Amino acid sequence: MKDFYDVIIVGGGPAGLTAAIYASRMGMKTLLLESNTPGGRATEAPLIENFPGFPEGISGIELIERMIKQAERFGVKVKFPEEVLNMNLSGIIKSVTTRSGEYHGFSVIIATGTQRKKLTVPGEVEFLGRGVSYCAICDAPFFKDKEVVVVGFNNEALEDALYISNFAEKVIVVTQNKSEKTDVEENLLKNCREKGNIKFKESKIKSINGDLYVKSVTLINPDGKEETVSVDGIFIVLGNVPVTDIVKMAGMAVDERNCIKVDRSQSTNIDGVFAAGDCTCGGMQVATAAGEGAMAALQAYRYVRRVKK
């Protein structure tokens, strides 16, 4: 069959790409399907300093480009944008249906990653693309010499604040009422505090205001009083939730956080189906996603060899 593969990988972030590299290098006919563009959240990272082998750091975009090139060198068929609509994972032969057609294979690796958490306040949807952003590396240059807010108090939010501060005149980090006791890296917090144009407010966003574009945000301070601050943009960095709706419909087990349940070998509750990366809510790091992707591919290889006998 033309569209029959040893392994079908759903998701083209670091986990999916690593799985593709391993699977294809072991001689498996490998298909990788990505609904948008390969890379996932990793492409939003201006500098990744903790991925082994890059002592000076590497941008997320460059790292993903290298992964894609490596995967294609081993013969992986990468298809994007290719949104998966349905999966039938029961039986020896699995099927994955997209808008373009139906693909079949012996095994499937799910690496769908996560999607951004929303603020769910007035103005968030209305001003998306007109001052509201979820991607610092994509949109920070548009706010050169402007004043912006970064919403969130986690490592990613601090990294984004540092990056945006290279363009914006002023960056206000709104912590959503979280205090400095929150589990963030001390070095990141120190670097932010040493930047003269980054300020912190232990407040919460009530609304995003403007006309054609964002003009201000209304905050609720710890004392309960409201405050309106004039800004030109707002970057929302509240973390992520796993993208698992389709896999749940296909019968895969998830936990109370919607994270796909896997064992130490990345196996799911369905024989021949594996999961890796942020959709399993593991380390939520590029390095851990790559490790899980490699393990999933190794287990898929062993599974396919067994069913082919």
QUIGIVEN-V849650 format. One record per residue. N is the residue number from 0. SS is DSSP state (hx for helix, st for strand, lp for the rest). Layout:
BEGIN
n=N ss=SS
n=N ss=SS
END
This chain:
BEGIN
n=0 ss=lp
n=1 ss=lp
n=2 ss=lp
n=3 ss=st
n=4 ss=st
n=5 ss=st
n=6 ss=st
n=7 ss=st
n=8 ss=st
n=9 ss=st
n=10 ss=lp
n=11 ss=lp
n=12 ss=lp
n=13 ss=hx
n=14 ss=hx
n=15 ss=hx
n=16 ss=hx
n=17 ss=hx
n=18 ss=hx
n=19 ss=hx
n=20 ss=hx
n=21 ss=hx
n=22 ss=hx
n=23 ss=hx
n=24 ss=hx
n=25 ss=lp
n=26 ss=lp
n=27 ss=lp
n=28 ss=lp
n=29 ss=st
n=30 ss=st
n=31 ss=st
n=32 ss=st
n=33 ss=st
n=34 ss=lp
n=35 ss=lp
n=36 ss=lp
n=37 ss=lp
n=38 ss=lp
n=39 ss=hx
n=40 ss=hx
n=41 ss=hx
n=42 ss=hx
n=43 ss=hx
n=44 ss=lp
n=45 ss=lp
n=46 ss=lp
n=47 ss=st
n=48 ss=lp
n=49 ss=lp
n=50 ss=lp
n=51 ss=lp
n=52 ss=lp
n=53 ss=lp
n=54 ss=lp
n=55 ss=lp
n=56 ss=lp
n=57 ss=st
n=58 ss=lp
n=59 ss=hx
n=60 ss=hx
n=61 ss=hx
n=62 ss=hx
n=63 ss=hx
n=64 ss=hx
n=65 ss=hx
n=66 ss=hx
n=67 ss=hx
n=68 ss=hx
n=69 ss=hx
n=70 ss=hx
n=71 ss=hx
n=72 ss=hx
n=73 ss=lp
n=74 ss=lp
n=75 ss=lp
n=76 ss=st
n=77 ss=st
n=78 ss=st
n=79 ss=st
n=80 ss=lp
n=81 ss=lp
n=82 ss=lp
n=83 ss=st
n=84 ss=st
n=85 ss=st
n=86 ss=st
n=87 ss=st
n=88 ss=lp
n=89 ss=lp
n=90 ss=lp
n=91 ss=lp
n=92 ss=lp
n=93 ss=st
n=94 ss=st
n=95 ss=st
n=96 ss=st
n=97 ss=st
n=98 ss=lp
n=99 ss=lp
n=100 ss=lp
n=101 ss=st
n=102 ss=st
n=103 ss=st
n=104 ss=st
n=105 ss=st
n=106 ss=st
n=107 ss=st
n=108 ss=st
n=109 ss=st
n=110 ss=lp
n=111 ss=lp
n=112 ss=lp
n=113 ss=st
n=114 ss=st
n=115 ss=st
n=116 ss=lp
n=117 ss=lp
n=118 ss=lp
n=119 ss=lp
n=120 ss=lp
n=121 ss=st
n=122 ss=lp
n=123 ss=lp
n=124 ss=lp
n=125 ss=lp
n=126 ss=lp
n=127 ss=st
n=128 ss=lp
n=129 ss=lp
n=130 ss=lp
n=131 ss=st
n=132 ss=st
n=133 ss=lp
n=134 ss=lp
n=135 ss=hx
n=136 ss=hx
n=137 ss=hx
n=138 ss=hx
n=139 ss=hx
n=140 ss=hx
n=141 ss=hx
n=142 ss=hx
n=143 ss=lp
n=144 ss=lp
n=145 ss=lp
n=146 ss=st
n=147 ss=st
n=148 ss=st
n=149 ss=st
n=150 ss=st
n=151 ss=lp
n=152 ss=lp
n=153 ss=lp
n=154 ss=hx
n=155 ss=hx
n=156 ss=hx
n=157 ss=hx
n=158 ss=hx
n=159 ss=hx
n=160 ss=hx
n=161 ss=hx
n=162 ss=hx
n=163 ss=hx
n=164 ss=lp
n=165 ss=lp
n=166 ss=lp
n=167 ss=lp
n=168 ss=lp
n=169 ss=st
n=170 ss=st
n=171 ss=st
n=172 ss=st
n=173 ss=st
n=174 ss=lp
n=175 ss=lp
n=176 ss=lp
n=177 ss=lp
n=178 ss=lp
n=179 ss=lp
n=180 ss=lp
n=181 ss=lp
n=182 ss=lp
n=183 ss=lp
n=184 ss=lp
n=185 ss=hx
n=186 ss=hx
n=187 ss=hx
n=188 ss=hx
n=189 ss=hx
n=190 ss=hx
n=191 ss=hx
n=192 ss=hx
n=193 ss=hx
n=194 ss=lp
n=195 ss=lp
n=196 ss=lp
n=197 ss=st
n=198 ss=st
n=199 ss=st
n=200 ss=st
n=201 ss=lp
n=202 ss=st
n=203 ss=st
n=204 ss=st
n=205 ss=st
n=206 ss=st
n=207 ss=st
n=208 ss=st
n=209 ss=st
n=210 ss=lp
n=211 ss=lp
n=212 ss=lp
n=213 ss=st
n=214 ss=st
n=215 ss=st
n=216 ss=st
n=217 ss=st
n=218 ss=st
n=219 ss=st
n=220 ss=st
n=221 ss=lp
n=222 ss=lp
n=223 ss=lp
n=224 ss=lp
n=225 ss=st
n=226 ss=st
n=227 ss=st
n=228 ss=st
n=229 ss=st
n=230 ss=lp
n=231 ss=lp
n=232 ss=st
n=233 ss=st
n=234 ss=st
n=235 ss=st
n=236 ss=lp
n=237 ss=lp
n=238 ss=lp
n=239 ss=st
n=240 ss=st
n=241 ss=st
n=242 ss=lp
n=243 ss=lp
n=244 ss=hx
n=245 ss=hx
n=246 ss=hx
n=247 ss=hx
n=248 ss=hx
n=249 ss=lp
n=250 ss=lp
n=251 ss=lp
n=252 ss=lp
n=253 ss=st
n=254 ss=lp
n=255 ss=lp
n=256 ss=lp
n=257 ss=lp
n=258 ss=lp
n=259 ss=st
n=260 ss=lp
n=261 ss=lp
n=262 ss=lp
n=263 ss=lp
n=264 ss=lp
n=265 ss=lp
n=266 ss=st
n=267 ss=lp
n=268 ss=lp
n=269 ss=lp
n=270 ss=lp
n=271 ss=lp
n=272 ss=st
n=273 ss=st
n=274 ss=st
n=275 ss=lp
n=276 ss=hx
n=277 ss=hx
n=278 ss=hx
n=279 ss=hx
n=280 ss=lp
n=281 ss=lp
n=282 ss=lp
n=283 ss=lp
n=284 ss=lp
n=285 ss=hx
n=286 ss=hx
n=287 ss=hx
n=288 ss=hx
n=289 ss=hx
n=290 ss=hx
n=291 ss=hx
n=292 ss=hx
n=293 ss=hx
n=294 ss=hx
n=295 ss=hx
n=296 ss=hx
n=297 ss=hx
n=298 ss=hx
n=299 ss=hx
n=300 ss=hx
n=301 ss=hx
n=302 ss=hx
n=303 ss=hx
n=304 ss=hx
n=305 ss=hx
n=306 ss=hx
n=307 ss=hx
n=308 ss=lp
END
